[in-house]
Each structure stands twice: as C-alpha cells, then as structure tokens.
Amino acid sequence: MHIDIKAKIIKPVRQTYTHVAKRIGEGKQASRYQEAVYDLQATENFHYRPTWQPDKELYDATRTELVMSDWYKFLDPRQFYYGNYVITRAKQQDSTENNFKFVEKRSLLATIPEDAKKKIQDFIIPLRHYEWGGNMNNYQICAMGYGTALTSAASFYAADHLGNAQYITRIGLVLSENDTASIDNAKDDWLNKPIWQELRNLVEDSFVIEDWFELFVLQNFVMDGLVYPLFFQKFEEQMNAKGATAYTMLTEFTVDWFAESSRWVNKQIAVATSESEANKILVSKWFTKWLERAEKALEPLAIASIENGSEAWQEVKNSLISRAQKNGIS
C-alpha cells in the first residue's frame, strides 16, 4: 500500500477583522497590536446616561476640551497590548528580583553609609504615595478617556505606577531589615513633614481634574517628567558618589521604565499638538500652568535632597521644557 502525504495550504478568506481592514487596507495582515486597539471603543447602543453626569454618554469624546478627528491617532510606539505587555514586565521583574536577591545575599546594603541611608529614607520612600497618585490618575484617564489606543496604554501605565510603589516599599524594608516602622515613618513624612506638603497638595489637586487629557499632561508629562529625573537620576548620581551603588541596583526597573514609557507619553503629546493650532494652544496652556505648580512643589525637595540642588533642579526643568518643545508645546 502506498500513502502519499501532501501539504495543503488553506488560504484564509480574510486576513483580519473588517473594522481593522478598513484602517490598514483590504488583504493586509494586521499585527496583534492593531487588532487589540483599533475601534474597540463603544460608540452606540448605550441604554442610559450616567446619573453623575447626565449631559454625557457613558463613553463620550467631549470629556476633554481636546478635539481630534480620529482618536486612534494616539498609538503606542511600543505597540503594547495585554499579551506582550505582561511578557515584557515579567522579564523585567525577573531581572529586578535577581538584583534584590544578589544585594541581600551579599549584604551589600551594609556597606552603604548611614547618612546615605537616611537620605534614601527621607526622600525616596515617601514617593510610594506619589506612585499611588500616579496609579489613581491613570486609571481615571482609562475610565474617562476616549479611544482604546490611549486608554488601554493608560491602564498599563497605571499598573506600572503600582509596581514602582511596591518596589519603593520593598527598598524601604530592605534598608531597615524588614522593620515596618520605616514605612510608617515615610507615610508620616508624606502627611505631615512641611517639605512634602506642596507635592502632596499637587497630587491631591490632580484627583479632581475633570478634563482627562489635562490630567494626562499634568501627571504623565509634567510631574513624572520632573520626579523621575530628579529622584532616580540626579539623586542617584549623588548616592553613587557617597558609596551607595548597591542601592541603585534596586531601582533599575524604575529607571528603565521611565525611559521606555516616556516614548509613549511623548507620542501622545506630539499627536495632540499636531492635530490643530487650537489643541497646541490648549496643551501649551496646561503645561505652563502645571509646570509652575510642580516647580513650587519640587524645587525645595531638590535643594534639600541633592548637593547643588538648585543647579540639578534647573537641569531637570530645562530638560522637560526642551522635551515639551520637541513635542509641539510652545
């Protein structure tokens, strides 16, 4: 008996979903990212208006003053959808876990001078509460925003803030040999220490901003664009000089995350400002308004935590202004 085995290629009738094909062209193979974000925003057949905002639909593009011809211009240059986002973060978490294990196993934190440890306790550990604010604000952007391309990425960004808060908490516990008093002290500093109150006030004021894209500008562009370079670049340079290089191994995820996520934030600002002159004026107004508030909150912290803090602050501020100009803010 003879058996002849042949391969048969079955050509698919369609390469992707109809709504995706309308965007990329018929017969073209769509990426998983395109299928995960394009036109998934609910737009019709709503059964009721929200009782807390009866002038709006449940999902409404007018919850921001920003006006876009297509809300799916807000694409993520990283092309994150749930699957590859989780895989990427899992790999980064494995690397960070190895760093923590290495530092703890070799007792490297014992070599950090006491004055450096105190600086970390005083100026890094309270930031776990700032990270919680970033988590809250980005879930607000996800809830009130329009267009899955932006809102899905905002939900990932919110989860990343929670991850940063957990790593900062863990750093506090490692430095204090698992004494939870260090976490309680950081909370007390955030709530009561005068030098933190302007930043705390700014974070709390951000919770009541109604325009979700204004909130995006404040949280993701202005505050994050100042806090991370200040505390996880300038501050760490000083820690290295003081012999606390082991500490910088524990913040590797946060540093890498900011560099990566800034690409997404920059793209959203650039898309908004390039859409129209009205959008450019609006975003520029928001940027100027909140930069003034952020300067009032963060400059004293820079001066108190970093040698030559005024100079470091000006470098960080000027870097953000340059970044804003490159992305269309005047």
Contacts in CASP RR format, 6 or more apart in sequence:
PFRMAT RR
TARGET T0000
AUTHOR 0000-0000-0000
METHOD contacts of the structure
MODEL  1
MHIDIKAKIIKPVRQTYTHVAKRIGEGKQASRYQEAVYDLQATENFHYRP
TWQPDKELYDATRTELVMSDWYKFLDPRQFYYGNYVITRAKQQDSTENNF
KFVEKRSLLATIPEDAKKKIQDFIIPLRHYEWGGNMNNYQICAMGYGTAL
TSAASFYAADHLGNAQYITRIGLVLSENDTASIDNAKDDWLNKPIWQELR
NLVEDSFVIEDWFELFVLQNFVMDGLVYPLFFQKFEEQMNAKGATAYTML
TEFTVDWFAESSRWVNKQIAVATSESEANKILVSKWFTKWLERAEKALEP
LAIASIENGSEAWQEVKNSLISRAQKNGIS
14 21 0 8 1.000
14 27 0 8 1.000
15 21 0 8 1.000
15 27 0 8 1.000
15 28 0 8 1.000
15 29 0 8 1.000
15 30 0 8 1.000
16 24 0 8 1.000
16 27 0 8 1.000
16 28 0 8 1.000
16 29 0 8 1.000
16 30 0 8 1.000
16 34 0 8 1.000
16 35 0 8 1.000
17 30 0 8 1.000
17 35 0 8 1.000
19 38 0 8 1.000
19 39 0 8 1.000
20 30 0 8 1.000
20 34 0 8 1.000
20 35 0 8 1.000
20 38 0 8 1.000
20 39 0 8 1.000
21 27 0 8 1.000
21 28 0 8 1.000
21 30 0 8 1.000
23 34 0 8 1.000
23 38 0 8 1.000
23 39 0 8 1.000
23 72 0 8 1.000
24 30 0 8 1.000
24 34 0 8 1.000
31 79 0 8 1.000
32 81 0 8 1.000
32 84 0 8 1.000
33 76 0 8 1.000
33 79 0 8 1.000
33 80 0 8 1.000
33 81 0 8 1.000
33 84 0 8 1.000
36 81 0 8 1.000
36 82 0 8 1.000
36 148 0 8 1.000
36 152 0 8 1.000
37 72 0 8 1.000
37 75 0 8 1.000
37 76 0 8 1.000
37 81 0 8 1.000
37 148 0 8 1.000
37 149 0 8 1.000
37 152 0 8 1.000
38 72 0 8 1.000
38 148 0 8 1.000
38 149 0 8 1.000
39 72 0 8 1.000
39 148 0 8 1.000
40 147 0 8 1.000
40 148 0 8 1.000
41 59 0 8 1.000
41 71 0 8 1.000
41 146 0 8 1.000
41 147 0 8 1.000
41 148 0 8 1.000
41 151 0 8 1.000
42 58 0 8 1.000
42 59 0 8 1.000
43 59 0 8 1.000
46 57 0 8 1.000
46 58 0 8 1.000
46 59 0 8 1.000
48 58 0 8 1.000
49 55 0 8 1.000
49 56 0 8 1.000
49 57 0 8 1.000
49 58 0 8 1.000
50 56 0 8 1.000
50 58 0 8 1.000
56 62 0 8 1.000
56 63 0 8 1.000
59 146 0 8 1.000
60 146 0 8 1.000
61 68 0 8 1.000
61 71 0 8 1.000
61 146 0 8 1.000
63 144 0 8 1.000
63 145 0 8 1.000
63 146 0 8 1.000
63 210 0 8 1.000
63 211 0 8 1.000
63 212 0 8 1.000
64 145 0 8 1.000
64 146 0 8 1.000
64 211 0 8 1.000
64 212 0 8 1.000
64 213 0 8 1.000
64 214 0 8 1.000
65 211 0 8 1.000
65 213 0 8 1.000
65 214 0 8 1.000
65 282 0 8 1.000
66 211 0 8 1.000
66 213 0 8 1.000
66 272 0 8 1.000
66 279 0 8 1.000
66 282 0 8 1.000
66 283 0 8 1.000
67 275 0 8 1.000
67 276 0 8 1.000
67 278 0 8 1.000
67 279 0 8 1.000
68 74 0 8 1.000
68 272 0 8 1.000
68 275 0 8 1.000
68 279 0 8 1.000
69 275 0 8 1.000
71 146 0 8 1.000
71 147 0 8 1.000
71 149 0 8 1.000
71 150 0 8 1.000
72 147 0 8 1.000
72 148 0 8 1.000
72 149 0 8 1.000
73 149 0 8 1.000
73 271 0 8 1.000
73 275 0 8 1.000
74 147 0 8 1.000
74 149 0 8 1.000
74 150 0 8 1.000
74 267 0 8 1.000
74 268 0 8 1.000
74 271 0 8 1.000
74 272 0 8 1.000
75 149 0 8 1.000
75 267 0 8 1.000
76 149 0 8 1.000
76 153 0 8 1.000
76 264 0 8 1.000
76 267 0 8 1.000
77 263 0 8 1.000
77 264 0 8 1.000
77 267 0 8 1.000
78 260 0 8 1.000
78 263 0 8 1.000
78 264 0 8 1.000
80 88 0 8 1.000
80 152 0 8 1.000
80 153 0 8 1.000
80 156 0 8 1.000
80 264 0 8 1.000
81 152 0 8 1.000
82 152 0 8 1.000
85 156 0 8 1.000
89 160 0 8 1.000
92 253 0 8 1.000
92 256 0 8 1.000
92 257 0 8 1.000
93 253 0 8 1.000
95 252 0 8 1.000
95 253 0 8 1.000
96 167 0 8 1.000
96 250 0 8 1.000
96 252 0 8 1.000
96 253 0 8 1.000
99 249 0 8 1.000
99 250 0 8 1.000
99 252 0 8 1.000
100 170 0 8 1.000
100 174 0 8 1.000
100 250 0 8 1.000
102 108 0 8 1.000
102 249 0 8 1.000
103 109 0 8 1.000
103 174 0 8 1.000
103 246 0 8 1.000
103 249 0 8 1.000
103 250 0 8 1.000
104 174 0 8 1.000
108 246 0 8 1.000
108 249 0 8 1.000
109 117 0 8 1.000
109 174 0 8 1.000
109 175 0 8 1.000
109 246 0 8 1.000
109 247 0 8 1.000
111 243 0 8 1.000
111 246 0 8 1.000
112 175 0 8 1.000
112 243 0 8 1.000
112 244 0 8 1.000
112 246 0 8 1.000
112 247 0 8 1.000
113 242 0 8 1.000
113 243 0 8 1.000
113 244 0 8 1.000
115 242 0 8 1.000
116 239 0 8 1.000
116 242 0 8 1.000
116 243 0 8 1.000
116 244 0 8 1.000
116 247 0 8 1.000
117 175 0 8 1.000
117 244 0 8 1.000
119 235 0 8 1.000
119 238 0 8 1.000
119 239 0 8 1.000
119 305 0 8 1.000
120 171 0 8 1.000
120 172 0 8 1.000
120 175 0 8 1.000
120 239 0 8 1.000
120 244 0 8 1.000
120 247 0 8 1.000
121 172 0 8 1.000
121 175 0 8 1.000
121 176 0 8 1.000
121 182 0 8 1.000
121 185 0 8 1.000
121 186 0 8 1.000
122 189 0 8 1.000
122 305 0 8 1.000
123 231 0 8 1.000
123 235 0 8 1.000
123 301 0 8 1.000
123 304 0 8 1.000
123 305 0 8 1.000
124 168 0 8 1.000
124 171 0 8 1.000
124 231 0 8 1.000
124 235 0 8 1.000
125 168 0 8 1.000
125 169 0 8 1.000
125 171 0 8 1.000
125 172 0 8 1.000
125 182 0 8 1.000
125 183 0 8 1.000
125 185 0 8 1.000
125 186 0 8 1.000
126 186 0 8 1.000
126 187 0 8 1.000
126 189 0 8 1.000
126 190 0 8 1.000
126 193 0 8 1.000
126 196 0 8 1.000
127 168 0 8 1.000
127 227 0 8 1.000
127 231 0 8 1.000
128 165 0 8 1.000
128 168 0 8 1.000
128 169 0 8 1.000
128 183 0 8 1.000
128 186 0 8 1.000
129 165 0 8 1.000
129 186 0 8 1.000
129 187 0 8 1.000
129 190 0 8 1.000
129 200 0 8 1.000
129 203 0 8 1.000
130 199 0 8 1.000
130 203 0 8 1.000
130 223 0 8 1.000
130 227 0 8 1.000
131 161 0 8 1.000
131 162 0 8 1.000
131 163 0 8 1.000
131 164 0 8 1.000
131 165 0 8 1.000
131 168 0 8 1.000
132 161 0 8 1.000
132 162 0 8 1.000
132 165 0 8 1.000
133 161 0 8 1.000
133 203 0 8 1.000
133 206 0 8 1.000
133 207 0 8 1.000
133 219 0 8 1.000
134 158 0 8 1.000
134 161 0 8 1.000
134 203 0 8 1.000
134 219 0 8 1.000
134 224 0 8 1.000
135 158 0 8 1.000
135 159 0 8 1.000
135 161 0 8 1.000
135 162 0 8 1.000
135 165 0 8 1.000
136 158 0 8 1.000
136 207 0 8 1.000
137 158 0 8 1.000
137 206 0 8 1.000
137 207 0 8 1.000
137 215 0 8 1.000
137 218 0 8 1.000
137 219 0 8 1.000
138 154 0 8 1.000
138 155 0 8 1.000
138 157 0 8 1.000
138 158 0 8 1.000
138 161 0 8 1.000
138 219 0 8 1.000
138 220 0 8 1.000
139 154 0 8 1.000
139 155 0 8 1.000
139 158 0 8 1.000
140 207 0 8 1.000
140 212 0 8 1.000
140 215 0 8 1.000
141 150 0 8 1.000
141 151 0 8 1.000
141 154 0 8 1.000
141 158 0 8 1.000
141 212 0 8 1.000
141 215 0 8 1.000
141 216 0 8 1.000
141 219 0 8 1.000
142 151 0 8 1.000
142 152 0 8 1.000
142 154 0 8 1.000
142 155 0 8 1.000
142 158 0 8 1.000
144 212 0 8 1.000
145 151 0 8 1.000
145 154 0 8 1.000
145 212 0 8 1.000
145 213 0 8 1.000
150 268 0 8 1.000
153 264 0 8 1.000
154 216 0 8 1.000
157 220 0 8 1.000
157 261 0 8 1.000
157 264 0 8 1.000
160 257 0 8 1.000
160 261 0 8 1.000
164 253 0 8 1.000
164 254 0 8 1.000
164 257 0 8 1.000
167 250 0 8 1.000
167 251 0 8 1.000
167 253 0 8 1.000
167 254 0 8 1.000
168 254 0 8 1.000
169 183 0 8 1.000
170 250 0 8 1.000
171 247 0 8 1.000
171 250 0 8 1.000
171 251 0 8 1.000
172 182 0 8 1.000
172 183 0 8 1.000
172 186 0 8 1.000
173 179 0 8 1.000
173 180 0 8 1.000
173 182 0 8 1.000
173 183 0 8 1.000
174 250 0 8 1.000
175 182 0 8 1.000
175 247 0 8 1.000
176 182 0 8 1.000
189 196 0 8 1.000
190 196 0 8 1.000
190 200 0 8 1.000
191 200 0 8 1.000
195 300 0 8 1.000
195 301 0 8 1.000
195 304 0 8 1.000
196 301 0 8 1.000
198 296 0 8 1.000
198 297 0 8 1.000
198 298 0 8 1.000
198 300 0 8 1.000
199 297 0 8 1.000
199 298 0 8 1.000
199 301 0 8 1.000
201 297 0 8 1.000
202 223 0 8 1.000
202 293 0 8 1.000
202 294 0 8 1.000
202 297 0 8 1.000
203 223 0 8 1.000
205 293 0 8 1.000
206 215 0 8 1.000
206 218 0 8 1.000
206 219 0 8 1.000
206 223 0 8 1.000
209 215 0 8 1.000
209 218 0 8 1.000
213 272 0 8 1.000
213 283 0 8 1.000
214 286 0 8 1.000
216 268 0 8 1.000
217 269 0 8 1.000
217 283 0 8 1.000
217 286 0 8 1.000
217 287 0 8 1.000
217 290 0 8 1.000
218 286 0 8 1.000
218 290 0 8 1.000
220 265 0 8 1.000
220 268 0 8 1.000
221 265 0 8 1.000
221 269 0 8 1.000
221 287 0 8 1.000
221 324 0 8 1.000
222 287 0 8 1.000
222 290 0 8 1.000
222 291 0 8 1.000
222 294 0 8 1.000
222 320 0 8 1.000
223 290 0 8 1.000
223 294 0 8 1.000
224 258 0 8 1.000
224 265 0 8 1.000
225 258 0 8 1.000
225 262 0 8 1.000
225 320 0 8 1.000
225 323 0 8 1.000
226 294 0 8 1.000
226 298 0 8 1.000
226 316 0 8 1.000
226 317 0 8 1.000
226 320 0 8 1.000
227 298 0 8 1.000
228 254 0 8 1.000
228 255 0 8 1.000
228 258 0 8 1.000
229 258 0 8 1.000
229 316 0 8 1.000
229 319 0 8 1.000
229 320 0 8 1.000
230 298 0 8 1.000
230 301 0 8 1.000
230 302 0 8 1.000
230 306 0 8 1.000
230 312 0 8 1.000
230 313 0 8 1.000
230 316 0 8 1.000
231 305 0 8 1.000
232 251 0 8 1.000
232 254 0 8 1.000
232 255 0 8 1.000
232 258 0 8 1.000
233 255 0 8 1.000
233 316 0 8 1.000
234 302 0 8 1.000
234 306 0 8 1.000
234 309 0 8 1.000
234 312 0 8 1.000
234 315 0 8 1.000
234 316 0 8 1.000
235 305 0 8 1.000
235 306 0 8 1.000
236 247 0 8 1.000
236 248 0 8 1.000
236 251 0 8 1.000
236 255 0 8 1.000
238 306 0 8 1.000
238 307 0 8 1.000
239 245 0 8 1.000
239 247 0 8 1.000
239 248 0 8 1.000
240 248 0 8 1.000
262 323 0 8 1.000
266 323 0 8 1.000
266 326 0 8 1.000
266 327 0 8 1.000
269 283 0 8 1.000
269 324 0 8 1.000
269 327 0 8 1.000
269 328 0 8 1.000
269 329 0 8 1.000
270 327 0 8 1.000
270 328 0 8 1.000
272 279 0 8 1.000
272 283 0 8 1.000
273 279 0 8 1.000
273 280 0 8 1.000
273 283 0 8 1.000
273 284 0 8 1.000
273 327 0 8 1.000
273 328 0 8 1.000
273 329 0 8 1.000
274 280 0 8 1.000
274 328 0 8 1.000
280 328 0 8 1.000
280 329 0 8 1.000
280 330 0 8 1.000
281 330 0 8 1.000
283 328 0 8 1.000
283 329 0 8 1.000
284 328 0 8 1.000
284 329 0 8 1.000
284 330 0 8 1.000
287 324 0 8 1.000
287 329 0 8 1.000
291 317 0 8 1.000
291 320 0 8 1.000
291 321 0 8 1.000
295 317 0 8 1.000
298 313 0 8 1.000
299 310 0 8 1.000
299 313 0 8 1.000
302 309 0 8 1.000
302 310 0 8 1.000
302 312 0 8 1.000
302 313 0 8 1.000
302 316 0 8 1.000
303 309 0 8 1.000
303 310 0 8 1.000
303 313 0 8 1.000
306 312 0 8 1.000
END
